[in-house]
Amino acid sequence: MFALDEEKFGHSQTVPKAYQDLLPKPWLEIKEQINRGEVLELKGKARGFDTIVLAAPTLDRLNELIQSTELLKPFKNSDNIRSPR
């Protein structure tokens, strides 16, 4: 889960290079889409794991996405899924 919310964080966010191979598409493409105001729901496989990326330009939009995405539906009853504060 990722928000590029400079207003909330005071600086631009990034995914560390050591984890970029876990993303279902290249980080620069994801960042470009977020910068255009798009919300992303991506699913993939990496390092033998199923991966999910939820990304939005603001923390508020990310919280909305967390609540509405079908990708997290199997986990909705789990205490492990919480919206970022």
Biotite code that builds the C-alpha atoms (Angstrom):
import biotite.structure as struc

atoms = struc.array([
    struc.Atom([0.000, 0.000, 0.000], chain_id="A", res_id=1, res_name="MET", atom_name="CA", element="C"),
    struc.Atom([1.442, 3.270, -1.076], chain_id="A", res_id=2, res_name="PHE", atom_name="CA", element="C"),
    struc.Atom([0.478, 6.960, -1.135], chain_id="A", res_id=3, res_name="ALA", atom_name="CA", element="C"),
    struc.Atom([2.592, 9.703, -2.724], chain_id="A", res_id=4, res_name="LEU", atom_name="CA", element="C"),
    struc.Atom([1.084, 12.294, -0.387], chain_id="A", res_id=5, res_name="ASP", atom_name="CA", element="C"),
    struc.Atom([3.800, 14.953, -0.069], chain_id="A", res_id=6, res_name="GLU", atom_name="CA", element="C"),
    struc.Atom([1.364, 17.177, 1.821], chain_id="A", res_id=7, res_name="GLU", atom_name="CA", element="C"),
    struc.Atom([0.991, 14.607, 4.612], chain_id="A", res_id=8, res_name="LYS", atom_name="CA", element="C"),
    struc.Atom([4.565, 13.305, 4.631], chain_id="A", res_id=9, res_name="PHE", atom_name="CA", element="C"),
    struc.Atom([6.470, 16.489, 3.736], chain_id="A", res_id=10, res_name="GLY", atom_name="CA", element="C"),
    struc.Atom([8.554, 14.728, 1.072], chain_id="A", res_id=11, res_name="HIS", atom_name="CA", element="C"),
    struc.Atom([8.163, 12.436, -1.909], chain_id="A", res_id=12, res_name="SER", atom_name="CA", element="C"),
    struc.Atom([7.827, 8.732, -1.114], chain_id="A", res_id=13, res_name="GLN", atom_name="CA", element="C"),
    struc.Atom([9.552, 5.908, -2.965], chain_id="A", res_id=14, res_name="THR", atom_name="CA", element="C"),
    struc.Atom([9.808, 2.124, -2.892], chain_id="A", res_id=15, res_name="VAL", atom_name="CA", element="C"),
    struc.Atom([13.316, 1.036, -1.874], chain_id="A", res_id=16, res_name="PRO", atom_name="CA", element="C"),
    struc.Atom([15.256, -0.570, -4.742], chain_id="A", res_id=17, res_name="LYS", atom_name="CA", element="C"),
    struc.Atom([15.626, -3.801, -2.754], chain_id="A", res_id=18, res_name="ALA", atom_name="CA", element="C"),
    struc.Atom([11.837, -4.287, -2.941], chain_id="A", res_id=19, res_name="TYR", atom_name="CA", element="C"),
    struc.Atom([11.061, -2.963, -6.415], chain_id="A", res_id=20, res_name="GLN", atom_name="CA", element="C"),
    struc.Atom([11.271, -6.467, -7.901], chain_id="A", res_id=21, res_name="ASP", atom_name="CA", element="C"),
    struc.Atom([8.175, -7.351, -5.839], chain_id="A", res_id=22, res_name="LEU", atom_name="CA", element="C"),
    struc.Atom([6.065, -4.888, -7.811], chain_id="A", res_id=23, res_name="LEU", atom_name="CA", element="C"),
    struc.Atom([3.812, -6.221, -10.597], chain_id="A", res_id=24, res_name="PRO", atom_name="CA", element="C"),
    struc.Atom([5.033, -3.415, -12.905], chain_id="A", res_id=25, res_name="LYS", atom_name="CA", element="C"),
    struc.Atom([8.053, -1.105, -12.875], chain_id="A", res_id=26, res_name="PRO", atom_name="CA", element="C"),
    struc.Atom([8.139, 1.471, -10.088], chain_id="A", res_id=27, res_name="TRP", atom_name="CA", element="C"),
    struc.Atom([8.583, 4.389, -12.491], chain_id="A", res_id=28, res_name="LEU", atom_name="CA", element="C"),
    struc.Atom([5.357, 3.436, -14.315], chain_id="A", res_id=29, res_name="GLU", atom_name="CA", element="C"),
    struc.Atom([3.484, 3.178, -11.009], chain_id="A", res_id=30, res_name="ILE", atom_name="CA", element="C"),
    struc.Atom([4.838, 6.547, -9.860], chain_id="A", res_id=31, res_name="LYS", atom_name="CA", element="C"),
    struc.Atom([3.880, 8.206, -13.176], chain_id="A", res_id=32, res_name="GLU", atom_name="CA", element="C"),
    struc.Atom([0.322, 6.922, -12.880], chain_id="A", res_id=33, res_name="GLN", atom_name="CA", element="C"),
    struc.Atom([0.034, 8.103, -9.267], chain_id="A", res_id=34, res_name="ILE", atom_name="CA", element="C"),
    struc.Atom([1.411, 11.517, -10.255], chain_id="A", res_id=35, res_name="ASN", atom_name="CA", element="C"),
    struc.Atom([-1.364, 11.738, -12.880], chain_id="A", res_id=36, res_name="ARG", atom_name="CA", element="C"),
    struc.Atom([-3.882, 11.273, -10.072], chain_id="A", res_id=37, res_name="GLY", atom_name="CA", element="C"),
    struc.Atom([-4.643, 7.640, -10.850], chain_id="A", res_id=38, res_name="GLU", atom_name="CA", element="C"),
    struc.Atom([-5.427, 4.974, -8.264], chain_id="A", res_id=39, res_name="VAL", atom_name="CA", element="C"),
    struc.Atom([-3.836, 1.564, -8.840], chain_id="A", res_id=40, res_name="LEU", atom_name="CA", element="C"),
    struc.Atom([-4.871, -1.953, -7.899], chain_id="A", res_id=41, res_name="GLU", atom_name="CA", element="C"),
    struc.Atom([-2.274, -4.461, -9.093], chain_id="A", res_id=42, res_name="LEU", atom_name="CA", element="C"),
    struc.Atom([-1.804, -8.165, -8.487], chain_id="A", res_id=43, res_name="LYS", atom_name="CA", element="C"),
    struc.Atom([1.235, -10.242, -9.372], chain_id="A", res_id=44, res_name="GLY", atom_name="CA", element="C"),
    struc.Atom([3.754, -12.871, -8.289], chain_id="A", res_id=45, res_name="LYS", atom_name="CA", element="C"),
    struc.Atom([7.327, -12.297, -7.164], chain_id="A", res_id=46, res_name="ALA", atom_name="CA", element="C"),
    struc.Atom([9.907, -14.270, -5.181], chain_id="A", res_id=47, res_name="ARG", atom_name="CA", element="C"),
    struc.Atom([7.382, -17.100, -4.923], chain_id="A", res_id=48, res_name="GLY", atom_name="CA", element="C"),
    struc.Atom([4.704, -14.907, -3.309], chain_id="A", res_id=49, res_name="PHE", atom_name="CA", element="C"),
    struc.Atom([1.419, -13.477, -4.519], chain_id="A", res_id=50, res_name="ASP", atom_name="CA", element="C"),
    struc.Atom([1.702, -9.701, -4.347], chain_id="A", res_id=51, res_name="THR", atom_name="CA", element="C"),
    struc.Atom([-0.861, -6.914, -4.209], chain_id="A", res_id=52, res_name="ILE", atom_name="CA", element="C"),
    struc.Atom([-0.091, -3.244, -4.741], chain_id="A", res_id=53, res_name="VAL", atom_name="CA", element="C"),
    struc.Atom([-2.600, -0.564, -3.818], chain_id="A", res_id=54, res_name="LEU", atom_name="CA", element="C"),
    struc.Atom([-1.394, 2.923, -4.656], chain_id="A", res_id=55, res_name="ALA", atom_name="CA", element="C"),
    struc.Atom([-2.965, 6.379, -4.693], chain_id="A", res_id=56, res_name="ALA", atom_name="CA", element="C"),
    struc.Atom([-1.852, 10.000, -4.905], chain_id="A", res_id=57, res_name="PRO", atom_name="CA", element="C"),
    struc.Atom([-3.158, 10.820, -1.394], chain_id="A", res_id=58, res_name="THR", atom_name="CA", element="C"),
    struc.Atom([-3.559, 9.010, 1.883], chain_id="A", res_id=59, res_name="LEU", atom_name="CA", element="C"),
    struc.Atom([-7.302, 9.709, 1.864], chain_id="A", res_id=60, res_name="ASP", atom_name="CA", element="C"),
    struc.Atom([-7.706, 8.089, -1.561], chain_id="A", res_id=61, res_name="ARG", atom_name="CA", element="C"),
    struc.Atom([-5.563, 5.145, -0.445], chain_id="A", res_id=62, res_name="LEU", atom_name="CA", element="C"),
    struc.Atom([-7.832, 4.627, 2.563], chain_id="A", res_id=63, res_name="ASN", atom_name="CA", element="C"),
    struc.Atom([-10.871, 4.674, 0.246], chain_id="A", res_id=64, res_name="GLU", atom_name="CA", element="C"),
    struc.Atom([-9.177, 2.135, -2.026], chain_id="A", res_id=65, res_name="LEU", atom_name="CA", element="C"),
    struc.Atom([-8.353, -0.164, 0.897], chain_id="A", res_id=66, res_name="ILE", atom_name="CA", element="C"),
    struc.Atom([-12.031, -0.206, 1.832], chain_id="A", res_id=67, res_name="GLN", atom_name="CA", element="C"),
    struc.Atom([-13.351, -0.740, -1.720], chain_id="A", res_id=68, res_name="SER", atom_name="CA", element="C"),
    struc.Atom([-10.859, -3.034, -3.484], chain_id="A", res_id=69, res_name="THR", atom_name="CA", element="C"),
    struc.Atom([-11.863, -6.570, -4.358], chain_id="A", res_id=70, res_name="GLU", atom_name="CA", element="C"),
    struc.Atom([-8.210, -7.652, -4.091], chain_id="A", res_id=71, res_name="LEU", atom_name="CA", element="C"),
    struc.Atom([-8.355, -7.509, -0.297], chain_id="A", res_id=72, res_name="LEU", atom_name="CA", element="C"),
    struc.Atom([-11.749, -9.178, -0.033], chain_id="A", res_id=73, res_name="LYS", atom_name="CA", element="C"),
    struc.Atom([-10.269, -12.542, 1.077], chain_id="A", res_id=74, res_name="PRO", atom_name="CA", element="C"),
    struc.Atom([-8.544, -10.722, 3.956], chain_id="A", res_id=75, res_name="PHE", atom_name="CA", element="C"),
    struc.Atom([-11.357, -8.410, 5.079], chain_id="A", res_id=76, res_name="LYS", atom_name="CA", element="C"),
    struc.Atom([-12.201, -10.503, 8.145], chain_id="A", res_id=77, res_name="ASN", atom_name="CA", element="C"),
    struc.Atom([-8.562, -10.542, 9.221], chain_id="A", res_id=78, res_name="SER", atom_name="CA", element="C"),
    struc.Atom([-7.185, -8.318, 11.974], chain_id="A", res_id=79, res_name="ASP", atom_name="CA", element="C"),
    struc.Atom([-4.018, -8.019, 9.859], chain_id="A", res_id=80, res_name="ASN", atom_name="CA", element="C"),
    struc.Atom([-5.541, -5.505, 7.396], chain_id="A", res_id=81, res_name="ILE", atom_name="CA", element="C"),
    struc.Atom([-5.678, -1.947, 8.713], chain_id="A", res_id=82, res_name="ARG", atom_name="CA", element="C"),
    struc.Atom([-5.881, 1.395, 6.950], chain_id="A", res_id=83, res_name="SER", atom_name="CA", element="C"),
    struc.Atom([-2.786, 3.572, 7.388], chain_id="A", res_id=84, res_name="PRO", atom_name="CA", element="C"),
    struc.Atom([-3.245, 6.545, 9.681], chain_id="A", res_id=85, res_name="ARG", atom_name="CA", element="C"),
])
